Amino acid sequence: MEKSLARYIWKNTRLQQLWILAVVAASMVPYFLSFDLPKQIVNGPIQGDGFEGPGATQTFMHIAYNIPLIGHVEFFQGVQLNRFQMLMALSLVFLALVVLNGLFKFYINTYKGRLGERMLRRIRFELIDRVLRFPPAHFKRVKSAEIATMIKDEVEPMGGFTGDAFVSPALLGGQAITALAFIIVQNFWLGMIAAGIVGVQAVVIPRMRKRLLDLGRQRQLTARELSGRVGEIVEGIGTIHGNDTSNLERADIAWRLGRIFSIRYDLYQWKFLVKFINNFLAQVTPFLFYAIGGYLALQGRLDIGQLVAVISAYKDLPGPLKELIDWDQMRQDVQVKYQQVYEQFNVEPLIDSQIQELATAPVGALTSALVVTNLTLSDDSGARLVDHVSVEIKPNETVAIVGPNGSGAEAFAEALGRMIWPDSGRITIDGRDLLGMPESITGRRISYASADTFFFHGSLASNLLYGLKHAPMTDPVYDEKEALEYKWHSAEAVKAGNPTLDLNSDWVDYQAAGARRGANLARHSRSGAALDRQHRRACRRQRPCRRAARFAPGPAA
């Protein structure tokens, strides 16, 4: 995984970010023109500047430029309008600029939202993909509730930030600089006042918000620990009732909730203090504009149109500036969350992605012996369960591993089923290391049945046929509307870095079960159930037997 969220976003959305940045740059032109137009309306048709005579007219929309190496080029001569017509024309242009700026914002925000949702989909799939590739021993060190919470909730802000990662500083910064530059052009001293206030906000507010980031990180960690603790209570409820420790658990939860409360209360106090100071600085500037700008207007050093334009431009300055400060806080907050996700999911060594590649072709029978050479296994504490064991199991041989609890028999069977990885030694089939073989072979030709059975949420038939669902075997038949919808979903999956495997396909490998599609699966299921009953009776007769497995060249039972 990329350690930096910004690099991760840029790596996966570079072309889209460049396009939206170009749109943002284009949107600055009508944004600047919308500031200058009120001044023209006030000074021109309203105050009569240029319309001294009763029938006086002015040229509207005269478009001409001096182009280097070419000279003066006139694109449009313009039209002559009287005072009232000019007022209506300029007002309509102002309305058109308002609509155009609104359309730019609509497009940019919509594009950002779609880009963010795609990135959220991408990162969630990537995290789940990494979970599927975690080494087996890692699952003993993590809690499922914490992993699920991180994928579901903690990466949610990263999707929203993706669209804002590069666009927001460009858009908001561009708007703030445009408004500030316009104020400076109208009057230097008013521009310096606005720039001074902006500088104070840009320096003071981010420094104060560093504490908010630290408190937010503490809140995130305590909330995740609470989620994991609640999961432990649910899983161990029988032990709690059996040992009369429910009040101990209540005390623990009350302490955790109290700690979260204190962090959140401190967070709220500091948050609203920062907000108060930011709002105060934003409201001081209009006071200075009215006082100093009015004084300059009374002295004749600033006309009314310029003062109105400056005040109108400053009304648009605090909004982008405040949002830019909020963006910086969100950037740091999301980076902290991403760092936590990175630390949790950057596990080494991961199972190679090629081992889990999709295989639709039938898998041939294993005809070679399973060879165990100097196998050593340990538990979580480092205690040896199996120490340098070597054995060869030939096809069609039935082997029972007999021993009391803790003798290593269970761990040995788990190693054969690739449920745990050896500390040293090798397990090979035809000279190939078992850990390096694709799951399309080991998952279809080696079966492992433990005492702990897990049923996925769904029907009994779905769980019984789960071991046959390796790859989509047939394509579903869609009508025209469904086909268009599937095509759209597939295109979006590709853009988000997701596979285009169709869940509506028939995933059951009937050939591996020795059945025709949907014809005699019931009979094969009954035969499998009978074999399972025979296995259970055999284990009841042989108590020391902790695990039973059969290594056969045919399909996994």
C-alpha positions as CSV (number, residue, x, y, z in Angstrom):
1,M,0.0,0.0,0.0
2,E,1.0,3.6,-0.6
3,K,2.0,5.2,2.8
4,S,0.8,8.7,1.7
5,L,-2.9,9.2,1.0
6,A,-2.1,12.0,-1.5
7,R,0.2,9.8,-3.5
8,Y,-2.4,7.0,-3.4
9,I,-5.1,9.3,-4.8
10,W,-2.9,10.8,-7.4
11,K,-1.7,7.4,-8.6
12,N,-5.2,6.2,-9.2
13,T,-7.0,9.3,-10.3
14,R,-4.2,11.3,-12.1
15,L,-6.0,11.8,-15.4
16,Q,-9.3,12.7,-13.8
17,Q,-7.6,15.2,-11.5
18,L,-5.9,17.0,-14.4
19,W,-9.2,17.3,-16.2
20,I,-11.1,18.8,-13.3
21,L,-8.1,21.2,-12.6
22,A,-8.4,22.4,-16.2
23,V,-12.1,23.0,-15.6
24,V,-11.4,24.9,-12.4
25,A,-8.9,27.1,-14.2
26,A,-11.5,27.9,-16.9
27,S,-14.1,28.8,-14.2
28,M,-11.8,31.6,-12.8
29,V,-12.5,33.8,-15.9
30,P,-16.3,34.3,-15.4
31,Y,-15.7,34.4,-11.6
32,F,-13.4,37.5,-12.0
33,L,-15.8,39.1,-14.5
34,S,-18.6,38.8,-12.0
35,F,-16.7,41.0,-9.6
36,D,-16.0,43.8,-12.0
37,L,-19.5,44.0,-13.5
38,P,-21.3,45.5,-10.4
39,K,-18.8,48.5,-10.6
40,Q,-19.6,49.0,-14.3
41,I,-23.4,48.9,-13.5
42,V,-23.2,51.4,-10.7
43,N,-20.7,53.9,-12.3
44,G,-22.2,53.6,-15.8
45,P,-26.0,53.4,-16.3
46,I,-26.9,54.1,-12.7
47,Q,-24.7,57.1,-12.0
48,G,-24.7,58.2,-15.6
49,D,-20.9,58.1,-16.2
50,G,-20.6,58.4,-20.0
51,F,-24.3,59.3,-20.5
52,E,-24.0,63.0,-20.0
53,G,-26.4,64.0,-22.8
54,P,-30.1,63.0,-23.1
55,G,-29.6,60.8,-26.2
56,A,-26.1,59.6,-25.3
57,T,-25.1,56.0,-26.1
58,Q,-22.2,53.7,-25.4
59,T,-20.8,50.7,-27.2
60,F,-21.8,47.3,-25.7
61,M,-19.8,44.1,-26.2
62,H,-17.0,45.7,-28.3
63,I,-14.4,42.8,-28.6
64,A,-11.0,43.7,-30.0
65,Y,-7.4,42.7,-28.9
66,N,-3.9,43.7,-29.8
67,I,-2.2,40.3,-30.7
68,P,1.6,40.2,-30.9
69,L,3.0,39.8,-34.5
70,I,-0.5,40.3,-35.9
71,G,-1.6,43.6,-34.6
72,H,-5.0,45.0,-33.7
73,V,-7.8,42.4,-34.3
74,E,-11.4,43.3,-33.9
75,F,-13.8,40.3,-33.4
76,F,-17.0,42.3,-32.8
77,Q,-17.8,46.0,-33.3
78,G,-20.4,46.0,-30.6
79,V,-23.8,47.7,-30.5
80,Q,-24.8,51.2,-29.4
81,L,-27.2,51.3,-26.4
82,N,-28.7,54.1,-24.5
83,R,-28.6,54.4,-20.7
84,F,-31.6,52.2,-19.9
85,Q,-30.7,49.6,-22.6
86,M,-27.1,49.5,-21.2
87,L,-28.5,48.9,-17.7
88,M,-30.6,46.0,-18.9
89,A,-27.8,44.6,-21.0
90,L,-25.2,44.7,-18.2
91,S,-27.8,43.2,-15.7
92,L,-28.5,40.4,-18.1
93,V,-24.7,39.7,-18.5
94,F,-24.4,39.7,-14.7
95,L,-27.3,37.1,-14.6
96,A,-25.6,35.1,-17.3
97,L,-22.3,35.1,-15.3
98,V,-24.2,34.0,-12.2
99,V,-25.7,31.1,-14.1
100,L,-22.4,30.2,-15.7
101,N,-20.6,30.2,-12.4
102,G,-23.3,28.1,-10.9
103,L,-23.0,25.6,-13.7
104,F,-19.3,25.4,-13.2
105,K,-19.8,24.7,-9.5
106,F,-22.5,22.1,-10.3
107,Y,-20.2,20.2,-12.7
108,I,-17.1,20.4,-10.5
109,N,-19.0,19.2,-7.4
110,T,-20.8,16.4,-9.3
111,Y,-17.5,15.3,-10.8
112,K,-15.8,15.4,-7.4
113,G,-18.5,13.3,-5.9
114,R,-18.3,10.7,-8.5
115,L,-14.5,10.6,-8.3
116,G,-14.7,10.2,-4.5
117,E,-17.2,7.4,-4.6
118,R,-15.1,5.5,-7.1
119,M,-12.0,5.9,-4.9
120,L,-14.0,4.8,-1.8
121,R,-15.1,1.7,-3.7
122,R,-11.5,1.1,-4.8
123,I,-9.9,1.4,-1.4
124,R,-12.6,-0.7,0.3
125,F,-12.1,-3.5,-2.3
126,E,-8.4,-3.3,-1.9
127,L,-8.6,-3.6,1.9
128,I,-10.9,-6.6,1.6
129,D,-8.6,-8.1,-1.0
130,R,-5.7,-7.8,1.4
131,V,-7.8,-9.4,4.2
132,L,-8.2,-12.4,1.8
133,R,-4.5,-12.5,1.4
134,F,-3.5,-12.2,5.1
135,P,-1.3,-15.0,6.4
136,P,-3.3,-17.4,8.6
137,A,-1.4,-16.5,11.8
138,H,-2.4,-12.8,11.5
139,F,-6.1,-13.5,12.1
140,K,-5.2,-14.6,15.6
141,R,-3.8,-11.1,16.4
142,V,-6.7,-9.0,15.0
143,K,-10.4,-8.6,15.9
144,S,-13.0,-9.1,13.2
145,A,-15.1,-6.2,14.6
146,E,-12.2,-3.8,14.3
147,I,-11.3,-4.8,10.7
148,A,-15.0,-4.5,9.7
149,T,-15.3,-1.1,11.4
150,M,-12.2,0.2,9.6
151,I,-13.4,-0.9,6.2
152,K,-17.0,0.3,6.7
153,D,-16.6,3.6,8.6
154,E,-13.0,4.8,8.9
155,V,-12.3,4.8,5.2
156,E,-15.6,6.7,4.5
157,P,-14.0,10.2,4.8
158,M,-11.2,9.1,2.4
159,G,-13.8,8.8,-0.4
160,G,-15.1,12.3,0.2
161,F,-11.6,13.7,0.4
162,T,-10.5,12.2,-2.9
163,G,-12.6,14.7,-5.0
164,D,-11.3,17.5,-2.8
165,A,-7.6,16.4,-2.6
166,F,-6.4,18.6,-5.5
167,V,-9.5,20.3,-6.8
168,S,-10.5,22.2,-3.6
169,P,-7.1,24.0,-3.0
170,A,-7.1,24.9,-6.7
171,L,-10.7,26.1,-6.7
172,L,-10.9,27.7,-3.3
173,G,-7.4,29.1,-3.5
174,G,-8.1,30.4,-7.0
175,Q,-11.4,32.1,-5.8
176,A,-9.7,33.7,-2.8
177,I,-6.7,34.9,-4.8
178,T,-9.1,36.3,-7.5
179,A,-11.2,38.2,-5.0
180,L,-8.1,39.5,-3.2
181,A,-6.5,40.6,-6.5
182,F,-9.6,42.4,-7.5
183,I,-9.8,44.3,-4.2
184,I,-6.1,45.3,-4.6
185,V,-6.7,46.5,-8.1
186,Q,-9.6,48.7,-6.9
187,N,-7.8,50.2,-3.9
188,F,-4.3,49.2,-2.7
189,W,-4.9,50.0,1.0
190,L,-8.2,48.1,1.2
191,G,-6.5,45.2,-0.5
192,M,-3.7,45.3,2.1
193,I,-6.3,45.2,4.9
194,A,-8.0,42.2,3.4
195,A,-4.6,40.5,2.8
196,G,-3.5,41.1,6.4
197,I,-6.7,39.5,7.8
198,V,-6.3,36.6,5.4
199,G,-2.7,36.1,6.5
200,V,-3.7,36.0,10.2
201,Q,-6.4,33.5,9.5
202,A,-4.1,31.4,7.4
203,V,-1.4,31.3,10.1
204,V,-3.3,31.2,13.4
205,I,-6.3,29.0,12.6
206,P,-4.3,26.0,11.2
207,R,-2.0,26.1,14.3
208,M,-5.0,26.0,16.7
209,R,-6.5,23.1,14.7
210,K,-3.5,20.9,15.4
211,R,-5.0,20.1,18.8
212,L,-8.3,19.2,17.1
213,L,-6.4,16.7,14.9
214,D,-4.8,15.1,18.0
215,L,-8.2,14.9,19.8
216,G,-9.8,13.5,16.7
217,R,-7.2,10.7,16.5
218,Q,-7.7,9.8,20.2
219,R,-11.5,9.7,19.6
220,Q,-11.0,7.4,16.6
221,L,-8.8,5.0,18.5
222,T,-11.0,4.8,21.6
223,A,-14.1,4.3,19.5
224,R,-12.4,1.4,17.6
225,E,-11.3,-0.1,20.9
226,L,-14.9,0.1,22.2
227,S,-16.1,-1.7,19.1
228,G,-13.6,-4.5,19.6
229,R,-14.5,-4.7,23.3
230,V,-18.2,-5.0,22.5
231,G,-17.4,-7.8,20.1
232,E,-15.5,-9.6,22.8
233,I,-18.5,-9.4,25.2
234,V,-20.8,-10.8,22.5
235,E,-18.4,-13.7,21.7
236,G,-17.7,-14.5,25.4
237,I,-21.2,-13.9,26.8
238,G,-21.3,-17.5,28.1
239,T,-18.1,-17.1,30.0
240,I,-19.3,-13.8,31.5
241,H,-22.5,-15.4,32.8
242,G,-20.7,-18.5,34.0
243,N,-18.2,-16.5,36.1
244,D,-20.5,-13.7,37.4
245,T,-18.3,-11.0,35.8
246,S,-21.1,-9.0,34.1
247,N,-20.6,-6.1,36.6
248,L,-16.8,-6.1,35.8
249,E,-17.7,-5.7,32.1
250,R,-20.1,-2.9,33.0
251,A,-17.4,-1.1,34.8
252,D,-15.0,-1.6,31.9
253,I,-17.5,-0.2,29.4
254,A,-18.4,2.7,31.7
255,W,-14.7,3.6,32.0
256,R,-14.3,3.5,28.2
257,L,-17.4,5.6,27.6
258,G,-16.2,8.1,30.2
259,R,-12.9,8.4,28.4
260,I,-14.6,8.9,25.0
261,F,-16.9,11.5,26.6
262,S,-14.0,13.5,28.0
263,I,-12.2,13.5,24.6
264,R,-15.3,14.5,22.7
265,Y,-16.1,17.3,25.2
266,D,-12.6,18.7,25.0
267,L,-12.9,18.4,21.2
268,Y,-16.1,20.4,21.1
269,Q,-14.8,23.2,23.4
270,W,-11.6,23.6,21.3
271,K,-13.6,23.3,18.0
272,F,-16.0,26.1,18.8
273,L,-13.2,28.4,20.2
274,V,-11.4,28.1,16.8
275,K,-14.7,28.8,15.1
276,F,-15.3,31.9,17.3
277,I,-11.9,33.4,16.5
278,N,-12.2,32.6,12.8
279,N,-15.7,34.2,12.6
280,F,-14.5,37.3,14.5
281,L,-11.6,37.8,12.1
282,A,-13.9,37.4,9.2
283,Q,-16.4,40.1,10.6
284,V,-13.7,42.6,11.5
285,T,-12.8,43.2,7.8
286,P,-16.2,44.5,6.7
287,F,-16.1,47.0,9.6
288,L,-12.7,48.3,8.3
289,F,-14.0,48.4,4.8
290,Y,-17.1,50.5,5.7
291,A,-15.0,52.8,7.9
292,I,-11.9,53.3,5.8
293,G,-13.6,52.8,2.5
294,G,-16.3,55.2,3.4
295,Y,-13.7,57.8,4.5
296,L,-11.9,57.4,1.2
297,A,-15.1,57.8,-0.7
298,L,-15.9,61.0,1.2
299,Q,-12.5,62.3,0.2
300,G,-13.1,61.5,-3.4
301,R,-10.2,59.0,-3.5
302,L,-12.6,56.0,-4.1
303,D,-15.8,56.2,-6.1
304,I,-19.0,54.5,-5.0
305,G,-18.9,51.9,-7.7
306,Q,-15.4,50.7,-6.5
307,L,-16.5,50.6,-2.9
308,V,-19.6,48.5,-3.8
309,A,-17.4,46.2,-5.9
310,V,-14.8,45.8,-3.1
311,I,-17.5,45.0,-0.5
312,S,-19.1,42.6,-3.0
313,A,-15.8,40.9,-3.7
314,Y,-14.9,40.6,0.0
315,K,-18.3,38.9,0.6
316,D,-17.0,36.1,-1.6
317,L,-13.5,36.0,0.1
318,P,-14.3,34.6,3.6
319,G,-16.3,31.6,2.2
320,P,-13.5,30.1,0.1
321,L,-10.9,31.0,2.8
322,K,-12.9,29.2,5.5
323,E,-13.5,26.2,3.3
324,L,-9.8,26.1,2.4
325,I,-8.9,26.1,6.2
326,D,-11.5,23.3,6.6
327,W,-10.0,21.4,3.7
328,D,-6.5,21.6,5.4
329,Q,-8.0,20.2,8.6
330,M,-9.8,17.5,6.7
331,R,-6.6,16.6,4.8
332,Q,-4.6,16.2,8.1
333,D,-7.5,14.3,9.7
334,V,-7.9,11.9,6.8
335,Q,-4.1,11.4,6.5
336,V,-4.1,10.3,10.2
337,K,-7.0,7.8,9.5
338,Y,-5.2,6.5,6.4
339,Q,-2.0,6.1,8.4
340,Q,-3.9,3.9,10.9
341,V,-5.4,1.9,8.0
342,Y,-2.0,1.5,6.5
343,E,-0.5,0.2,9.7
344,Q,-3.4,-2.3,10.2
345,F,-3.4,-3.6,6.6
346,N,0.2,-3.4,5.6
347,V,0.9,-7.0,6.6
348,E,3.9,-9.0,5.5
349,P,4.1,-11.5,4.0
350,L,0.8,-11.4,2.1
351,I,-0.3,-14.3,0.0
352,D,0.8,-13.8,-3.5
353,S,-2.1,-12.5,-5.7
354,Q,-1.2,-15.1,-8.4
355,I,-2.0,-17.9,-5.9
356,Q,-5.7,-16.7,-5.9
357,E,-6.1,-16.0,-9.6
358,L,-9.3,-17.1,-11.2
359,A,-9.2,-20.5,-12.9
360,T,-12.2,-21.7,-14.9
361,A,-10.6,-24.8,-16.5
362,P,-11.0,-28.1,-14.8
363,V,-8.2,-29.0,-12.4
364,G,-6.5,-32.3,-13.0
365,A,-6.1,-35.1,-10.4
366,L,-3.1,-35.1,-8.0
367,T,-1.3,-38.3,-8.8
368,S,1.9,-37.7,-6.8
369,A,2.6,-38.3,-3.1
370,L,2.3,-35.6,-0.4
371,V,5.8,-35.3,1.1
372,V,6.4,-33.6,4.5
373,T,10.1,-32.8,5.1
374,N,11.5,-31.6,8.4
375,L,8.2,-29.9,9.3
376,T,8.3,-27.6,12.3
377,L,5.2,-25.8,13.7
378,S,4.7,-23.4,16.7
379,D,1.8,-21.8,18.4
380,D,1.4,-18.1,19.1
381,S,3.6,-18.2,22.2
382,G,6.5,-19.8,20.2
383,A,6.1,-23.2,21.8
384,R,6.9,-26.1,19.4
385,L,3.9,-28.2,18.4
386,V,5.6,-30.2,15.7
387,D,9.3,-30.6,15.6
388,H,11.1,-31.8,12.4
389,V,8.5,-34.3,11.3
390,S,9.0,-36.1,7.9
391,V,6.4,-38.3,6.3
392,E,5.1,-39.3,2.9
393,I,1.4,-39.9,2.1
394,K,0.7,-41.6,-1.1
395,P,-2.6,-41.2,-3.1
396,N,-5.5,-43.3,-1.8
397,E,-3.8,-43.8,1.5
398,T,-5.9,-43.2,4.7
399,V,-3.8,-41.9,7.6
400,A,-4.9,-41.2,11.2
401,I,-2.9,-38.8,13.3
402,V,-3.4,-40.0,16.9
403,G,-2.5,-38.1,20.1
404,P,-3.9,-36.3,23.1
405,N,-4.7,-32.6,23.2
406,G,-1.7,-30.5,22.6
407,S,0.3,-33.3,21.0
408,G,0.6,-31.4,17.7
409,A,-1.8,-33.7,15.8
410,E,-4.3,-30.9,15.2
411,A,-1.6,-28.5,14.0
412,F,-0.1,-31.1,11.7
413,A,-3.5,-31.6,10.0
414,E,-3.9,-27.9,9.7
415,A,-0.6,-27.6,8.0
416,L,-1.6,-30.2,5.5
417,G,-4.8,-28.3,4.8
418,R,-2.7,-25.0,4.5
419,M,-4.6,-23.5,7.5
420,I,-1.3,-22.6,9.2
421,W,2.2,-22.0,7.8
422,P,5.3,-23.9,8.8
423,D,8.1,-22.3,10.8
424,S,10.5,-24.4,8.8
425,G,10.5,-27.4,6.6
426,R,8.4,-28.0,3.5
427,I,5.2,-29.8,2.4
428,T,5.4,-30.7,-1.3
429,I,3.4,-32.4,-4.0
430,D,5.4,-33.6,-7.0
431,G,8.2,-31.3,-5.9
432,R,6.0,-28.2,-5.7
433,D,5.8,-26.4,-2.3
434,L,2.2,-26.5,-1.0
435,L,2.3,-22.8,0.0
436,G,3.3,-21.8,-3.6
437,M,0.6,-23.9,-5.3
438,P,-2.5,-22.0,-6.6
439,E,-5.6,-22.2,-4.5
440,S,-7.4,-23.4,-7.6
441,I,-5.5,-26.7,-7.0
442,T,-5.3,-26.9,-3.3
443,G,-8.9,-25.7,-2.8
444,R,-10.3,-28.2,-5.2
445,R,-8.1,-31.2,-4.6
446,I,-7.3,-31.0,-0.9
447,S,-10.1,-30.8,1.7
448,Y,-9.9,-30.0,5.3
449,A,-12.7,-30.7,7.8
450,S,-12.3,-29.3,11.3
451,A,-14.3,-29.6,14.4
452,D,-15.4,-26.0,14.1
453,T,-17.9,-25.6,11.3
454,F,-18.7,-22.1,9.9
455,F,-21.9,-21.4,8.0
456,F,-22.2,-18.3,5.9
457,H,-25.3,-16.3,6.1
458,G,-27.7,-17.7,3.5
459,S,-29.6,-20.9,2.7
460,L,-28.4,-24.4,3.6
461,A,-28.1,-25.3,-0.1
462,S,-25.8,-22.3,-0.6
463,N,-23.5,-23.5,2.2
464,L,-23.6,-27.1,1.0
465,L,-22.6,-26.1,-2.5
466,Y,-20.1,-23.5,-1.3
467,G,-17.1,-25.7,-1.9
468,L,-18.1,-26.0,-5.6
469,K,-18.2,-22.2,-6.3
470,H,-14.7,-21.5,-7.6
471,A,-15.5,-19.5,-10.7
472,P,-18.4,-18.4,-12.9
473,M,-19.2,-21.4,-15.1
474,T,-22.0,-19.9,-17.3
475,D,-23.0,-16.4,-18.3
476,P,-26.4,-15.2,-17.2
477,V,-29.1,-14.3,-19.7
478,Y,-30.2,-10.6,-19.5
479,D,-32.9,-8.7,-21.3
480,E,-32.0,-5.4,-23.0
481,K,-32.6,-3.3,-19.9
482,E,-30.6,-5.6,-17.6
483,A,-27.8,-5.9,-20.2
484,L,-27.4,-2.1,-20.3
485,E,-27.4,-1.9,-16.5
486,Y,-24.8,-4.7,-16.3
487,K,-22.6,-3.0,-18.9
488,W,-22.8,0.3,-16.8
489,H,-21.9,-1.6,-13.6
490,S,-19.0,-3.3,-15.4
491,A,-17.6,-0.1,-16.7
492,E,-17.8,1.5,-13.3
493,A,-16.1,-1.5,-11.7
494,V,-13.2,-1.2,-14.1
495,K,-12.8,2.6,-13.3
496,A,-12.8,1.7,-9.6
497,G,-10.2,-1.1,-10.0
498,N,-12.8,-3.8,-9.1
499,P,-13.1,-7.1,-11.0
500,T,-16.0,-7.5,-13.4
501,L,-17.0,-11.0,-12.2
502,D,-20.8,-11.4,-12.4
503,L,-22.3,-12.6,-9.2
504,N,-25.5,-13.6,-11.1
505,S,-23.6,-16.2,-13.0
506,D,-23.9,-19.9,-12.1
507,W,-20.8,-20.5,-10.0
508,V,-21.5,-24.2,-9.2
509,D,-19.0,-26.6,-10.7
510,Y,-21.3,-29.4,-11.5
511,Q,-18.7,-31.4,-13.3
512,A,-16.4,-31.5,-10.2
513,A,-19.4,-32.9,-8.2
514,G,-19.9,-35.6,-10.8
515,A,-23.4,-34.2,-11.7
516,R,-25.2,-32.6,-14.5
517,R,-26.3,-29.0,-14.0
518,G,-29.2,-29.1,-11.5
519,A,-30.1,-32.7,-12.3
520,N,-28.7,-35.0,-9.6
521,L,-27.1,-32.8,-7.0
522,A,-29.6,-33.9,-4.4
523,R,-28.4,-37.5,-4.7
524,H,-24.7,-36.4,-4.5
525,S,-25.6,-34.3,-1.5
526,R,-27.2,-37.3,0.2
527,S,-24.1,-39.4,-0.5
528,G,-21.9,-36.6,0.9
529,A,-24.0,-36.5,4.0
530,A,-23.7,-40.2,4.5
531,L,-19.9,-40.0,4.2
532,D,-20.0,-37.2,6.8
533,R,-22.0,-39.4,9.2
534,Q,-19.5,-42.2,8.7
535,H,-16.7,-39.9,9.5
536,R,-18.3,-38.6,12.7
537,R,-19.0,-42.2,13.9
538,A,-15.3,-43.1,13.2
539,C,-14.1,-40.1,15.3
540,R,-16.4,-41.1,18.1
541,R,-14.9,-44.5,18.2
542,Q,-11.4,-43.2,18.0
543,R,-11.3,-40.5,20.7
544,P,-7.6,-39.5,20.3
545,C,-8.2,-38.6,16.7
546,R,-8.4,-34.8,16.5
547,R,-8.6,-34.3,12.8
548,A,-9.3,-36.5,9.8
549,A,-8.5,-35.9,6.2
550,R,-8.2,-37.8,3.0
551,F,-5.7,-37.2,0.3
552,A,-7.1,-38.6,-2.9
553,P,-6.5,-37.9,-6.6
554,G,-10.2,-37.2,-7.2
555,P,-12.4,-34.2,-6.3
556,A,-12.4,-33.0,-2.7
557,A,-15.2,-34.6,-0.7
